[in-house]
């Protein structure tokens, strides 16, 4: 935790040199939120519910999706992009020679603090949606939401780590960011609206369903214990697999000094 805090402080100091980025990020967040809200409004101008989700429940789902997107773009994606660049250029040596766990260091050494604006905006949308849900949110729902949100963040981090580790075998791997963005946008809608083959793919191959829909179900009192238990087990398995794949990939690395 001390190492992570040190690197995030350094990232914040570096980002504060370019304060215009803060206002640019706010502008981007406003456009993203406005577009998302417009699409939801368009859908519910034609129907009262979408696969059993009403407008405010879907708004809560949208808030979860945006908050996790901000977290990934602020803390995970920059670090994984840096990992891919270092593998390609042979400069990962500077990480591997440090007296600290390599996975920890590649995870925390790069961040884009301004992207946390999306996290705040997502939670603001989520908070408003929750206050409008008629049946309310109990203590058990709130606890379930926090736990499943943590599990969702763990899954998305692990998925990104596996993608970034592919750089040990594939040189031109830059397009994975665009690939992830395209897949991640499917999380704006409940996983249940998709056909079976796509629903399973977006749950077990790309953990969008577990990461976004399950926390939204928790905060809207829709979560069943089977889904919660499945998310818990899958998060542990995916984290262990990502760790194993990363360590296996390190054996394939040939640094600048090799």
Backbone bond lengths (Angstrom), bond angles and torsions (degrees), N, CA, C in turn:
res aa  C-N    CA-C-N  psi(-1)  N-CA   C-N-CA  omega(-1)  CA-C   N-CA-C  phi
1 X - - - 1.459 - - 1.529 111.37 -
2 X 1.332 117.35 -37.83 1.465 120.01 178.53 1.524 111.09 -64.61
3 X 1.335 116.16 -40.76 1.460 120.00 178.88 1.531 110.60 -64.67
4 X 1.329 116.33 -44.55 1.465 120.25 179.30 1.528 110.43 -61.45
5 X 1.328 116.90 -44.23 1.456 120.99 -179.27 1.529 110.51 -62.78
6 X 1.320 117.85 -40.20 1.460 121.54 179.01 1.524 111.07 -61.90
7 X 1.325 116.98 -46.83 1.460 119.90 -177.91 1.525 111.29 -68.62
8 X 1.318 118.05 -37.12 1.468 119.82 178.87 1.526 110.94 -68.89
9 X 1.319 116.95 -34.52 1.463 119.47 174.49 1.525 110.71 -63.16
10 X 1.328 116.87 -44.13 1.461 120.81 177.89 1.530 110.83 -62.70
11 X 1.327 116.93 -39.94 1.470 120.47 178.22 1.521 110.82 -63.94
12 X 1.339 116.45 -40.27 1.460 119.99 178.72 1.523 111.12 -64.42
13 X 1.334 117.20 -43.32 1.461 120.80 178.47 1.529 111.06 -62.23
14 X 1.318 115.93 -40.26 1.464 119.98 178.67 1.521 111.38 -65.11
15 X 1.323 116.75 -42.62 1.463 120.91 -179.16 1.524 111.76 -68.75
16 X 1.332 117.13 -32.31 1.460 120.50 -178.24 1.525 112.57 -67.81
17 X 1.312 116.84 -11.92 1.458 119.13 173.89 1.530 111.83 -67.61
18 X 1.326 116.07 -22.86 1.459 121.32 -174.61 1.527 108.25 -121.30
19 X 1.318 115.84 74.64 1.466 119.87 -172.44 1.522 112.49 -70.82
20 X 1.315 116.77 -20.72 1.464 118.69 176.58 1.525 110.78 -61.38
21 X 1.348 116.58 -27.27 1.466 119.94 177.81 1.525 111.78 -59.75
22 X 1.347 116.23 -32.05 1.458 120.45 179.85 1.525 110.41 -61.14
23 X 1.335 116.97 -48.18 1.458 120.77 -178.37 1.522 110.89 -70.81
24 X 1.331 116.39 -34.51 1.460 119.49 176.67 1.521 110.62 -65.31
25 X 1.348 117.11 -38.68 1.451 120.82 179.02 1.526 111.60 -67.67
26 X 1.334 116.11 -37.65 1.463 119.54 175.65 1.527 110.00 -61.77
27 X 1.324 116.09 -43.02 1.466 120.75 178.74 1.519 110.87 -60.74
28 X 1.344 116.63 -44.74 1.464 120.52 178.10 1.530 111.20 -62.50
29 X 1.335 116.07 -41.84 1.466 120.07 -178.98 1.530 110.91 -64.19
30 X 1.327 116.68 -40.54 1.465 120.55 179.42 1.523 110.26 -62.43
31 X 1.338 116.32 -43.25 1.469 119.57 178.59 1.525 110.89 -63.05
32 X 1.346 116.45 -44.68 1.468 120.22 -178.99 1.522 111.17 -63.07
33 X 1.333 116.78 -45.41 1.462 120.22 179.45 1.522 110.84 -65.35
34 X 1.321 116.12 -42.53 1.458 119.42 179.82 1.516 112.12 -61.67
35 X 1.340 116.03 -42.46 1.461 120.08 178.91 1.529 111.09 -64.05
36 X 1.339 115.95 -44.97 1.460 119.93 179.44 1.511 112.54 -61.93
37 X 1.318 116.90 -43.57 1.465 120.94 179.67 1.527 111.02 -66.00
38 X 1.341 116.65 -37.52 1.457 120.21 179.45 1.536 110.78 -64.48
39 X 1.334 116.31 -40.88 1.468 119.61 179.59 1.526 110.61 -65.41
40 X 1.343 116.70 -42.87 1.469 119.96 178.54 1.527 110.40 -62.42
41 X 1.335 116.34 -43.42 1.466 120.36 178.61 1.518 111.11 -62.00
42 X 1.332 117.08 -38.71 1.463 121.13 179.16 1.520 110.80 -64.14
43 X 1.346 116.17 -43.69 1.471 119.74 179.34 1.523 110.91 -61.18
44 X 1.335 117.01 -46.74 1.464 120.01 -174.67 1.524 113.20 -83.99
45 X 1.324 116.60 1.65 1.464 118.39 168.23 1.523 110.79 -78.81
46 X 1.351 115.92 -12.64 1.465 121.50 -178.93 1.523 113.05 -111.57
47 X 1.325 117.59 -14.05 1.466 120.29 -177.24 1.515 109.61 -152.79
48 X 1.320 117.16 163.04 1.465 121.84 179.26 1.522 112.74 -94.98
49 X 1.315 117.01 -17.00 1.458 120.27 179.10 1.517 110.01 -154.53
50 X 1.338 115.35 158.38 1.459 121.98 178.92 1.524 107.77 -126.70
51 X 1.328 115.35 105.29 1.462 121.40 -178.26 1.530 112.10 53.82
52 X 1.337 115.65 38.84 1.463 121.13 178.35 1.523 114.65 90.38
53 X 1.319 119.19 -4.27 1.462 123.45 178.97 1.519 109.22 -98.21
54 X 1.343 117.15 127.81 1.458 118.74 175.55 1.532 109.38 -86.08
55 X 1.318 116.31 -177.27 1.466 120.78 -172.15 1.524 112.35 -63.32
56 X 1.342 117.98 -43.45 1.458 120.26 -176.92 1.526 111.70 -73.90
57 X 1.323 117.35 -31.97 1.464 119.64 174.83 1.528 110.43 -66.62
58 X 1.329 116.35 -40.10 1.461 119.39 177.31 1.529 110.89 -68.54
59 X 1.333 116.59 -32.04 1.460 120.01 175.67 1.527 110.48 -66.02
60 X 1.327 117.17 -37.52 1.466 120.68 175.68 1.524 110.65 -63.53
61 X 1.320 116.88 -41.34 1.467 121.15 176.37 1.528 110.62 -60.20
62 X 1.323 115.97 -42.50 1.464 120.71 178.47 1.531 110.95 -62.64
63 X 1.329 116.92 -39.48 1.457 120.26 177.52 1.517 112.16 -63.25
64 X 1.325 117.37 -42.07 1.463 121.01 177.16 1.526 110.35 -62.74
65 X 1.329 116.26 -43.57 1.463 120.11 -179.25 1.525 111.66 -61.95
66 X 1.330 117.18 -42.00 1.461 120.41 -179.26 1.527 111.55 -71.24
67 X 1.325 116.97 -38.50 1.467 119.77 179.49 1.530 111.15 -63.65
68 X 1.329 116.46 -45.28 1.465 119.45 178.65 1.527 111.19 -67.33
69 X 1.337 117.16 -35.07 1.459 120.17 176.64 1.522 110.37 -61.61
70 X 1.340 116.65 -43.25 1.454 119.82 178.11 1.515 112.16 -62.47
71 X 1.330 116.33 -40.60 1.463 120.34 179.07 1.527 111.23 -64.38
72 X 1.319 116.64 -43.59 1.463 120.57 179.69 1.527 110.38 -65.29
73 X 1.325 117.03 -44.48 1.465 120.09 -177.81 1.521 112.11 -70.32
74 X 1.323 117.50 -25.79 1.462 120.42 -179.09 1.523 112.45 -84.37
75 X 1.333 117.80 -43.72 1.455 120.23 -168.47 1.531 115.09 -115.68
76 X 1.325 118.38 -25.92 1.466 120.04 -172.41 1.525 112.14 -102.79
77 X 1.322 117.06 -56.42 1.454 119.76 -175.04 1.528 113.41 -58.83
78 X 1.349 120.89 -44.28 1.473 119.11 178.06 1.528 113.11 -58.72
79 X 1.344 115.98 -40.74 1.463 119.56 179.89 1.521 111.29 -66.82
80 X 1.329 117.49 -39.33 1.460 120.26 179.80 1.531 111.56 -70.38
81 X 1.336 117.11 -37.03 1.455 119.76 175.40 1.523 110.67 -63.37
82 X 1.327 116.69 -39.29 1.459 121.13 177.28 1.524 110.78 -64.04
83 X 1.324 117.17 -39.53 1.464 121.14 176.95 1.519 110.87 -60.13
84 X 1.340 116.96 -45.58 1.458 120.33 -179.42 1.528 110.96 -63.60
85 X 1.329 117.00 -40.20 1.459 120.31 178.31 1.530 111.08 -64.41
86 X 1.322 116.71 -41.78 1.464 120.45 -178.77 1.524 111.64 -65.94
87 X 1.322 117.03 -38.31 1.463 119.87 178.13 1.525 109.79 -65.42
88 X 1.322 116.69 -42.55 1.462 120.59 -178.87 1.530 111.91 -66.65
89 X 1.328 116.51 -38.59 1.459 120.56 -176.36 1.527 113.42 -90.81
90 X 1.329 116.99 -7.79 1.455 120.26 179.81 1.511 114.04 77.92
91 X 1.337 117.68 19.84 1.466 121.22 -178.30 1.527 113.09 -101.94
92 X 1.325 116.68 12.69 1.462 119.08 175.57 1.525 110.86 -69.71
93 X 1.311 117.10 -10.48 1.471 121.77 177.49 1.529 110.95 -53.33
94 X 1.336 116.50 -38.48 1.461 120.44 -176.47 1.526 112.09 -65.70
95 X 1.316 116.24 -21.50 1.469 120.27 175.22 1.519 110.43 -86.06
96 X 1.316 116.13 -46.18 1.464 120.87 -173.40 1.520 112.65 -67.90
97 X 1.328 117.66 -23.74 1.461 120.14 179.49 1.517 113.43 -86.14
98 X 1.331 117.34 -4.68 1.465 120.46 178.07 1.529 109.91 -78.50
99 X 1.350 118.09 145.67 1.473 121.19 -179.91 1.527 112.10 -81.25
100 X 1.328 115.91 57.68 1.462 121.16 179.52 1.526 107.04 -152.85
101 X 1.303 116.58 158.82 1.456 121.08 -179.14 1.530 110.30 -58.16
102 X 1.323 117.03 129.83 1.464 121.68 -174.81 1.520 111.70 -63.95
103 X 1.332 118.64 -39.93 1.464 120.47 -178.93 1.522 110.63 -65.01
104 X 1.322 116.76 -40.28 1.464 120.10 177.55 1.523 110.37 -59.74
105 X 1.334 116.48 -45.80 1.455 120.30 -174.72 1.528 111.64 -68.13
106 X 1.328 117.57 -42.17 1.471 118.68 -179.85 1.530 110.84 -69.18
107 X 1.326 117.59 -19.59 1.457 121.44 -178.93 1.522 112.37 -80.81
108 X 1.335 117.75 -36.12 1.467 119.84 -170.09 1.522 113.94 -107.55
109 X 1.316 119.31 -5.08 1.474 119.04 -169.67 1.514 113.86 -82.10
110 X 1.334 119.30 -7.48 1.458 121.78 -178.90 1.525 108.78 -137.95
111 X 1.335 116.96 133.04 1.461 120.62 -179.43 1.526 109.16 -152.99
112 X 1.321 115.30 155.11 1.465 122.71 175.00 1.533 107.00 -120.97
113 X 1.319 115.82 92.00 1.460 121.01 -170.24 1.518 112.55 -61.71
114 X 1.350 116.90 -34.48 1.469 118.59 -176.76 1.525 112.42 -62.41
115 X 1.326 117.33 -24.68 1.469 119.07 -179.33 1.514 112.58 -68.10
116 X 1.341 117.32 -11.48 1.458 120.17 175.62 1.525 111.57 -66.51
117 X 1.328 117.37 -13.57 1.467 120.44 173.37 1.524 110.05 -57.08
118 X 1.329 116.79 -38.50 1.470 120.90 178.34 1.526 111.44 -63.80
119 X 1.331 116.49 -35.06 1.463 120.25 177.93 1.530 110.00 -63.74
120 X 1.320 116.42 -46.81 1.464 120.58 179.73 1.527 110.80 -63.10
121 X 1.332 116.03 -42.65 1.459 118.91 178.36 1.517 112.63 -64.06
122 X 1.337 116.02 -40.57 1.464 119.38 178.60 1.507 112.39 -62.66
123 X 1.333 117.15 -42.07 1.463 119.71 178.67 1.527 111.60 -69.82
124 X 1.340 117.14 -30.39 1.464 119.70 176.15 1.527 110.35 -65.03
125 X 1.335 116.59 -45.15 1.467 120.72 177.20 1.527 110.41 -63.05
126 X 1.325 116.22 -43.34 1.466 120.69 179.12 1.520 110.96 -61.37
127 X 1.348 116.94 -44.59 1.461 120.32 -179.74 1.521 112.05 -61.33
128 X 1.331 116.24 -42.25 1.468 119.15 178.22 1.525 111.14 -64.11
129 X 1.332 116.22 -43.53 1.468 119.66 -178.55 1.526 111.07 -62.45
130 X 1.335 116.25 -40.63 1.468 120.14 -178.37 1.527 111.04 -63.82
131 X 1.333 116.86 -37.85 1.474 119.41 -179.93 1.522 112.03 -68.63
132 X 1.328 117.46 -18.67 1.461 120.91 -178.66 1.528 113.45 -95.33
133 X 1.339 116.79 -9.97 1.471 119.89 179.42 1.514 109.21 -74.90
134 X 1.309 117.64 127.02 1.458 122.79 -170.48 1.521 112.93 -63.66
135 X 1.315 117.89 -41.08 1.455 118.73 -174.03 1.532 113.09 -79.37
136 X 1.338 117.93 -7.06 1.462 120.75 175.59 1.518 112.61 75.56
137 X 1.326 114.86 173.97 1.462 122.17 -178.98 1.523 108.41 -123.70
138 X 1.337 116.46 120.77 1.453 121.51 -179.89 1.515 112.09 -88.14
139 X 1.338 115.05 177.82 1.457 120.56 179.95 1.525 111.28 -62.45
140 X 1.334 116.86 -42.02 1.465 120.65 179.68 1.530 110.49 -62.26
141 X 1.336 116.32 -38.92 1.469 119.81 177.80 1.525 110.92 -63.61
142 X 1.331 116.21 -42.95 1.470 120.40 -179.17 1.525 111.20 -64.23
143 X 1.334 116.58 -44.08 1.466 119.97 178.75 1.522 110.39 -64.54
144 X 1.318 116.66 -43.86 1.456 120.33 177.89 1.522 112.05 -61.13
145 X 1.322 115.80 -37.68 1.469 119.52 178.40 1.527 111.36 -63.98
146 X 1.327 117.19 -47.01 1.473 120.40 -179.10 1.522 110.45 -60.97
147 X 1.334 116.48 -44.35 1.461 119.59 -178.56 1.526 111.84 -66.05
148 X 1.329 117.06 -45.91 1.465 119.69 -178.03 1.529 111.30 -70.70
149 X 1.336 117.53 -29.88 1.460 119.33 175.67 1.528 110.65 -66.42
150 X 1.323 116.16 -40.68 1.467 119.96 175.60 1.519 110.74 -62.65
151 X 1.327 116.70 -42.86 1.464 120.30 177.59 1.524 110.89 -62.46
152 X 1.342 116.49 -40.72 1.459 120.35 178.63 1.516 111.91 -62.55
153 X 1.340 117.25 -43.25 1.460 120.94 178.04 1.527 110.56 -63.43
154 X 1.326 116.83 -38.10 1.466 121.15 177.81 1.524 111.35 -63.27
155 X 1.329 116.54 -41.94 1.464 120.26 179.30 1.522 111.41 -64.39
156 X 1.334 116.48 -45.63 1.461 119.57 -178.33 1.523 111.15 -65.73
157 X 1.341 117.15 -38.71 1.463 120.13 175.44 1.526 110.73 -62.35
158 X 1.310 117.35 -45.62 1.461 121.13 -178.57 1.528 110.74 -63.61
159 X 1.322 116.44 -40.55 1.465 120.37 178.33 1.519 110.44 -62.50
160 X 1.344 116.81 -43.19 1.461 120.75 178.82 1.530 111.08 -64.66
161 X 1.336 117.11 -38.17 1.460 120.15 179.39 1.525 110.51 -63.72
162 X 1.322 117.43 -40.59 1.463 120.51 177.67 1.529 110.21 -63.54
163 X 1.345 116.63 -43.72 1.462 119.88 178.57 1.524 111.09 -60.61
164 X 1.333 116.35 -46.34 1.460 120.03 -178.67 1.520 111.74 -64.96
165 X 1.322 117.37 -34.32 1.467 121.48 -179.13 1.523 111.70 -66.13
166 X 1.336 116.51 -22.14 1.469 118.90 176.95 1.524 111.95 -61.00
167 X 1.353 116.83 -16.91 1.470 119.75 177.97 1.521 112.62 -63.23
168 X 1.325 117.85 -20.28 1.464 120.31 177.15 1.530 111.56 -68.66
169 X 1.318 117.20 -20.72 1.462 121.08 -179.76 1.525 112.71 -114.11
170 X 1.334 117.24 -33.40 1.464 122.28 -176.00 1.522 108.37 -113.21
171 X 1.317 117.32 121.29 1.465 120.70 -175.51 1.520 111.41 -72.00
172 X 1.312 117.41 -50.16 1.469 121.41 -176.60 1.530 109.00 -90.47
173 X 1.298 115.10 86.92 1.454 121.33 -174.32 1.528 111.80 -117.36
174 X 1.361 117.15 11.57 1.462 120.15 -173.29 1.525 112.79 -64.40
175 X 1.329 118.15 -25.86 1.465 120.82 -174.69 1.522 113.23 -71.85
176 X 1.346 118.72 -6.30 1.463 119.49 -176.94 1.525 111.46 -63.79
177 X 1.341 117.28 -29.21 1.457 119.67 177.64 1.514 111.64 -63.17
178 X 1.321 116.78 -45.05 1.468 120.96 177.31 1.517 110.79 -65.71
179 X 1.337 116.30 -38.92 1.466 120.01 177.58 1.513 110.87 -60.66
180 X 1.330 116.60 -45.64 1.460 120.08 179.89 1.526 111.18 -62.97
181 X 1.338 116.91 -42.65 1.460 120.30 -178.79 1.524 110.88 -60.48
182 X 1.319 116.21 -42.92 1.455 119.51 179.61 1.517 112.50 -62.72
183 X 1.328 115.90 -43.22 1.462 119.84 179.05 1.524 111.43 -69.97
184 X 1.319 116.49 -36.49 1.465 120.05 -176.11 1.525 111.96 -65.36
185 X 1.323 117.14 -30.45 1.460 119.99 -179.30 1.531 112.27 -64.60
186 X 1.325 116.79 -21.18 1.468 118.29 177.04 1.520 111.34 -66.46
187 X 1.350 117.53 -20.51 1.456 120.63 179.53 1.502 114.15 -72.51
188 X 1.325 117.44 -4.81 1.467 120.81 177.68 1.521 111.49 -69.55
189 X 1.333 116.25 -15.25 1.469 121.19 -179.18 1.524 109.51 -120.75
190 X 1.328 118.46 152.86 1.475 120.89 178.16 1.524 110.69 -56.83
191 X 1.303 116.16 138.91 1.457 120.71 -176.10 1.525 111.21 -62.83
192 X 1.330 117.04 -23.77 1.453 120.74 -177.29 1.510 115.12 -70.75
193 X 1.342 118.62 -13.19 1.467 119.85 -178.64 1.522 112.11 -80.59
194 X 1.327 117.67 -13.32 1.461 120.50 -175.89 1.528 110.53 -87.41
195 X 1.339 117.58 155.79 1.476 119.89 175.84 1.519 111.06 -63.46
196 X 1.330 115.96 160.45 1.459 121.19 -171.12 1.516 114.96 -53.35
197 X 1.349 117.65 -48.35 1.466 120.23 -176.93 1.529 111.48 -62.49
198 X 1.358 115.85 -38.94 1.461 119.03 -179.97 1.526 111.03 -74.59
199 X 1.328 116.15 -34.69 1.467 120.15 178.90 1.523 110.96 -62.78
200 X 1.328 116.69 -43.66 1.462 119.45 178.88 1.536 111.07 -68.97
201 X 1.334 116.80 -36.54 1.450 120.00 178.13 1.516 112.34 -64.83
202 X 1.341 116.29 -39.34 1.465 121.26 -179.75 1.526 112.30 -82.10
203 X 1.305 116.94 2.62 1.459 120.61 176.87 1.523 111.44 -110.08
204 X 1.345 116.49 -44.65 1.460 119.60 -173.04 1.529 113.92 -106.99
205 X 1.330 118.56 -29.13 1.462 120.06 176.29 1.524 110.82 -86.15
206 X 1.319 115.66 -49.32 1.464 122.83 173.74 1.526 105.66 -119.42
207 X 1.328 119.38 112.12 1.479 120.82 -166.74 1.522 114.70 -77.34
208 X 1.341 117.17 46.08 1.453 120.80 -179.48 1.526 110.73 -68.89
209 X 1.338 116.29 -42.60 1.457 120.05 -178.72 1.509 112.80 -60.73
210 X 1.329 116.68 -49.30 1.459 120.65 178.29 1.525 111.31 -64.09
211 X 1.335 116.64 -41.62 1.466 120.71 -170.74 1.523 112.93 -73.69
212 X 1.329 118.21 -33.00 1.458 120.52 -173.38 1.529 112.47 -112.61
213 X 1.326 117.10 -51.29 1.462 119.40 -175.54 1.526 112.01 -65.76
214 X 1.344 117.59 -40.16 1.474 119.92 -177.64 1.527 111.87 -63.80
215 X 1.352 121.76 -47.22 1.469 119.23 175.10 1.521 112.91 -60.48
216 X 1.344 117.21 -37.65 1.458 119.83 177.87 1.527 110.99 -65.14
217 X 1.331 116.97 -37.25 1.464 120.04 175.57 1.528 110.87 -64.17
218 X 1.321 116.28 -37.85 1.467 119.77 -179.68 1.522 111.65 -64.40
219 X 1.318 117.28 -45.12 1.463 120.17 -175.06 1.527 111.85 -76.48
220 X 1.316 117.41 -16.05 1.467 120.73 177.99 1.525 112.24 -105.84
221 X 1.322 116.88 15.83 1.478 123.42 176.90 1.523 112.70 62.00
222 X 1.315 117.61 31.43 1.457 122.06 179.57 1.523 112.78 -108.69
223 X 1.326 117.31 -5.00 1.465 120.75 -171.58 1.525 111.47 -75.68
224 X 1.326 115.82 131.16 1.455 122.44 172.78 1.522 109.16 -98.11
225 X 1.319 116.44 150.60 1.466 119.79 -174.03 1.528 111.72 -62.56
226 X 1.341 116.80 -30.06 1.469 118.85 179.07 1.529 111.01 -62.93
227 X 1.335 116.38 -40.34 1.470 120.01 179.33 1.521 110.63 -67.42
228 X 1.341 116.44 -41.43 1.457 119.83 178.42 1.517 112.23 -63.29
229 X 1.332 116.47 -43.96 1.458 120.18 178.99 1.532 110.91 -65.77
230 X 1.332 116.14 -39.54 1.463 119.59 177.74 1.520 111.81 -62.43
231 X 1.353 116.89 -41.50 1.463 120.79 178.41 1.523 110.94 -63.96
232 X 1.318 117.31 -40.62 1.464 121.28 179.52 1.529 110.93 -62.81
233 X 1.336 116.12 -48.75 1.461 119.84 -179.17 1.519 112.28 -65.61
234 X 1.331 116.40 -41.21 1.461 119.26 -177.74 1.524 110.91 -68.57
235 X 1.347 118.03 -35.91 1.468 120.75 178.68 1.525 110.72 -62.97
236 X 1.336 116.67 -41.93 1.474 119.98 179.30 1.522 110.62 -65.08
237 X 1.326 116.38 -46.54 1.468 120.25 -179.44 1.522 110.72 -61.43
238 X 1.342 117.00 -45.34 1.456 120.32 -177.49 1.526 111.38 -65.70
239 X 1.338 117.22 -38.91 1.467 120.29 178.21 1.531 110.97 -63.77
240 X 1.329 116.91 -41.71 1.468 120.81 178.83 1.524 111.22 -67.26
241 X 1.323 116.79 -40.92 1.464 120.50 178.24 1.521 110.36 -63.48
242 X 1.348 117.01 -44.66 1.464 120.71 179.48 1.523 110.89 -60.47
243 X 1.325 116.42 -41.80 1.467 120.41 178.17 1.525 110.84 -61.72
244 X 1.325 116.09 -44.83 1.461 120.25 -178.54 1.530 110.84 -66.66
245 X 1.330 117.42 -41.68 1.458 120.61 179.70 1.524 110.54 -64.48
246 X 1.338 117.32 -41.01 1.465 120.70 179.65 1.529 110.71 -62.80
247 X 1.309 117.50 -46.20 1.470 120.61 -179.36 1.531 110.61 -66.22
248 X 1.321 116.99 -35.65 1.454 120.02 176.66 1.529 110.35 -67.05
249 X 1.329 116.59 -38.86 1.453 120.48 178.76 1.516 112.57 -64.29
250 X 1.336 117.04 -34.52 1.460 120.09 179.55 1.527 111.96 -59.38
251 X 1.322 116.45 -29.79 1.455 119.80 179.47 1.528 111.83 -68.84
252 X 1.320 116.25 -19.33 1.456 120.96 -179.97 1.519 112.19 -91.72
253 X 1.326 116.70 -4.20 1.460 120.24 -173.32 1.528 111.63 -79.50
254 X 1.320 115.19 133.93 1.464 123.08 173.46 1.515 107.72 -121.33
255 X 1.327 116.60 103.94 1.451 120.82 -174.61 1.522 112.90 -78.83
256 X 1.342 113.69 -179.69 1.449 119.70 -178.61 1.534 110.80 -65.86
257 X 1.322 116.54 -25.04 1.452 119.95 -179.11 1.519 113.36 -97.39
258 X 1.348 116.66 2.03 1.471 120.40 -176.11 1.537 110.46 -80.78
